Amino acid sequence: MSSGAPPAGPSALGLADLVEHRSIVVCCGSGGVGKTTTAAAVALMAAERGRRAVVVTIDPAKRLADALGLRGGLSNELRRIEGPWPGELWATMLDTKATFDALVRRHAGEPGQADRILTNRFYQNISGALSGTQEYMAAEKLYELHTERGFDVVVVDTPPTRDALEFLDAPARLTRFLDHRLYRVLTTPTRLYLKAVNVAAQAFLRTASRVVGGEVIGDAIAFFQAFDGMEAGFRTRAAHVIELLRAPETAYVLVTSPRRDAIDEAEFFASELRATGRSVAALVVNRVHPRFGGGSAADADAQADGATGPAVAGWRNLAELRRVAEREAAQLAGLRAGIGSAPTTHVPLLAADVHDLEGLRVVARELAAPAG
């Protein structure tokens, strides 16, 4: 299986180079642009190059399973996809609660601590539904697959753009929460300390008790007290995840389509990514209309003006198709300028949606073509 550090100048790498030299590829983009199919095709490209690859989706929809031609969908368990490639292709779907449960068991410091947390009603309610939990567990799943499962490359299919940014920030948010004074209040069982904390924290607890009920608050405090002593492990793990998401071995692939709204979202994500000190390593534009020759729409119109009979309609149709392609290219110009030297790969509009491995291999071949 191939491995090794990425060559110098990572922004100049094409997508095929990324899947050969990077160990993490994060696919980001708005909904409906073919991001899931792209992520699956990138993992397939890696397997075809002899690497042990896994694609993980954060989105609970069945699009990844459909793209891989899998009946019965995916779960938190790894599933191997067999095919005629020298490497390995695996897939999994994030199960937020199962990942959280495993993390609790990992960091429990004494016998019975994990059981006290896992059976706590507050934990059972928040472990799969609390805002930010899914994003952090996705980052944790990425870290686990990368460091503990022996994969050469992990490909992540993130939620739509703005939720993908939550995924990138989730480990840092967890660290900030563990450092917050309110967290220390909730993990300290003595009434003496509760009397010593600031009035705002006490007011918060009284208000919360009136809104959701004292029993719920009691469960919450019991949970945080049971959690006491585990925060060091969570904080250390979060720091490792943050480091991994910023490491040179991690590549961010921005996926879009020529639609104006999708391009706007892609420009937003590229800007936000730059603000965090990261950059887009490659751009994939799906469902691009072909130009049909090297001429322009104006050239085809000129030919139509000089033609007679049925040829006039043929040239007019060609002119319209070229206008669509020219409009798409113009709309993409600003995005391409905003991502610097990151290569761009165009995947043409296909006759049908991808719903099996053969269709996925068609997309993989397009992605493997030299980037612009």
N, C-alpha and C positions, 0 to 999 in steps of 0.2 A: 504494500500500500504506500502511496506517495505521501510525503510529509515534508516539513522543512519550513524555515522562516520565509516570509514574503520578501520578494525582491525589493530593492530600493525604489522610491518613488511610487507608493501604492496607488496614488490617484491615477497613474497612467495604465494601470492594469485593466485588461478586458475582463468580462464576466467569467470566461473560461479560466483565465489565470487566477481569479479570486477563488474559484471553487477548488483549484489545485493547491493553493498556497495559504489560504486563510482557514482558521479552524471554527469560526463562527460567522454566519451570514444572516443578518437581520433584514427581512423584507418588510418595507413600510409603504403605506400608500392609503388613499381613501377607498371607500367601499365601491365595489363594482368595476374595478380596473384590472382584474385578473391577478391580484396579488397572491392569492392562495395557489393558483395554478403555477405562477412563476416560482413560488417557494418550492413546490413539489418538483418542478422541472430542474431547478438548481440542484436539489438533492440528487435527482436522477443523473444529472451531468457529473456530479462527484462520483457516484457509484460506477458510472461508465468509464471513469478515469482511475478506477481501482481503489477508491477511497471507501472507508466505512462511514456512511452518511445516515443522518436521521433528520427528518423534518417534523417539527412540532408546531401545532396550531394552538393559538390562544382562543380563537373564535369557536364557540360550541356548535356552530352550523356544520353541516356535513359536507361542505365544499371540498375539503381536503380528501376525505374518503372517496368522494365522487371522482375527483381528479385522478386518484390512484386506482380507480376501478375496484374499490373494496366494497363488498357487500357486508352489511351489518355495522358499518361505521367504525369509528375508532374510540378508544378509551384511554385511560391514564397508563395502561400497560403498553409496553413497546410491541409493535407488530412488524414482522419482517415481510417485505414485498419481494417475491422471487422474480427473477428475470435474467435475460442473457447479458449480464454485465459482470466484469471481473471483481468489482467491489461488492459492497452490501448496501441495501436501501431499507431503512426502517422508518416507521411513522408512529406518532402518538398524539393524543389530544390532551391538553391540560385539564386535570380534574383538581380544581382549587382546594377543595376540602381534603382530598386524599394526600395532596402535596403538603398541606398545612399539618395534617396529622403526622406525617412522616417526619416533618421538621421538629415537631414537639417531642416526638420520641427520641430523636437524635440528640436534642439538647437537654433532656431531663437529667437533672443532677443527682437524683436520689430515687430509691425504689418507691413506686407509687405516685410520683409526681406527675408523670405523663397521664396515668389513669385519672387522677383528680382533675386534670385539665380537660381531657377528652370527654369525660362524662359531665362536665359542667354545662349547664343549660345556656349560659351566656356564650360560651365558646361554640357550642353547637349551632347557635343562631348566627354568629358572626363569621365563622370559619369559611363559609362559602358565599357570604353576601355583603360583608362590610366593604365600604368604598375603599379602594386601593388594595384590598387583599388579593384580588385576582391578579393585578399587575405585579405585586411583589412575588407571588407564588410562581408566576410565569418566569420572572427573573431567576428565582430559585431553581426552577425546573431546568432552565438553560444551564445554570451553573452545575447542577447535578449531572446532566447528560455530558457536559464537556469534561468534567474532572473525574467522574466516577464510573462511566460506562464505556470508556475506551473508544469513543467515536473520533474519527479524524476530522469530521466537520459536522456542526449542528446548524441546521437552517431553521430560522424562526419565522413563522407566519403570524405577524402581529395583527391586532385589531385595527380598525380604520385610524387614520393619521393621528388625531388628537388623543385617542386612547393609547396609541403607541408611545406618545411622549410621556404619558403617565407610567407606562411600563419602564421607560428609561429612568424616570425619577423615583420610582417606588422604593428601591433600597435606601436612598438618601432620606426619604420621608420616614421610613421605619426608624432609622437612626435618630432623626430629630425627635420622633415621638418618645423613644426610650430615654432621651435626655430631658424630656419635658417634666416640669415640676408636678403637674397633675398626675403623671404616671407614677411618680415616687409616692404621692399621697395614696393612690389606690393600692400600691403594693405593700404599704406599711400598716400592719394590723393594730397598732397601739393607739388608743384614744388620745394619749399624751401628744403624739405627733400630729394627729388631726386637729387638736386645739392650737398647735403651734403654726399651722400653715396659714397662708394668707386668707383673708376674708373672701376673696373672689372664688377660691377653690371650694370653700365650704358652701358658698351660695350656689355654685354650680351643682353640687351634690344634692342640696335641698330642692332646687328647681327640677333637676332630673328625676328625683323621687316622686315629685308631684305629677310630672308629665307621664312617665312610663311605669310608675309604681315602685314602691320600696323593695318588693321581691326581686324585680329585675335588677335594681341597683345592687341589691345584696349579692345576686349571682355574679354581677360584674366585678364587685370588689373581691369576692371569693376567687374568681378567675385570676385577677391580677395578683392576688396574694399567692396563689398556687404557682403563678408564673415567676414569682420572685426568685432570683438566682439564675434564671435561664437567659436573662437579657444579654449577658456577656457573650454567650454563644451566638445569639441572634445578631448582635452588633458586629461581631467578628465576621460572621458569615456575610452580612450585608456589605461590609467593607470589601470583602473579596469579590462579591458580585459587582460592586461599583467599579473596582479595578478592572475586572474582566470586560465590562461594557465599554471601558475606555481604552482597552489594550489595542496595540497595533494588529493583533491577530483577528480582531472583530471588524467586519466590514458591513456597512449600512447600504443596502441596495434600495433605491427609491423606485417604486413602481407607479406608473400613471397611464393614462390614455390621452388621446388628443383632445378630449372634451375640455372646454374652458374651465368648468368647475373643478375637474380633477387636476388640471394644471395649477389652478390657484391653491388647492390643498397641498400639492407637491411643493410649490414655492414656499408656502408657509412652513412646511416641515423642514425643508432645507435650511431656511432661515433660523428656525428654532434649534436645529441640530448644530449649526455653526455657533449659536449662542452658548452651547454647552461645551464647546471646544472639540466637537466631533465634526465629521464631514461626510458627505455622500461619496461612496466609493464607486458607484456605478448607477446609471439611470436606465430603466427598462420602460419603453413606451409600447404598450400593447394596442392591438386593433388599429394599426396604422393603414391608411388607404394607400395603395400603390400609385406610382406616378405614370405608369404605362409609357415608357420611353423617356428619352432625355430632353424632350422639348417642353415648352411651357404651355399654359392654357391659351395665351395669346397666339402662340404659333399654331395651335390647333384651330383657333377661331379664324386665323388668316387662311388656313387651308380650306376651311368650310366656305369662306367667302368666295374662293376661286373654284369651288367644286360645283358639280351639277348632279342631279338625280339623287339616288339613295346615299351617295357618298357624303352629301351635306349633313344628313342626320348622324352618320357615323362620326364625322369630325366634330360636330357639336357635342355629342355624347362624350367624346374623348376630352374636349375642352372642359366640360363640366367636371369630369373625374379628376383632371389635373388641377382644377380650381380647388377642389376639396383637399387634395394633397398639399397644395401650396398654402392654403389657409391653415392646415394643421401644422405645417413647418413654421409658419409665422407665429402661431400661438406658442409653439415650443421654444422659440428662440430665446425668450426671456428666461425661461427655466434653465436652459442649457448654459446661458451666461452666468446664472446664479450658482451653478455647481462647479464652476472652474473647469479643471481639466479632466473631471470624471468622465469616463467613456459612456456613450449612449448606444443602446441596442434597440432596434426597432423590430417588433414582432408584428407581421402583417395580419390584417383582418382575416380570420379563418372562416371556412364555410360552415363549421359547426362548433359548438362548445366542446371542451375537453371532458370526456367522461370515462376514459380508459387509458391504459398505459401506452397504447399505440398513439393516441392523440397527444399524450404527454411527451412522448419521444419526438413528435413533430415540433412541439414548442421548444424542447431542449435543443434540437438542432438549430433552430432560429437563434436561440440565446447564445449558442456556441459560435455563431458567425462573428467575424471581426467587427469590433465596435467602432463607432464613429466618434 
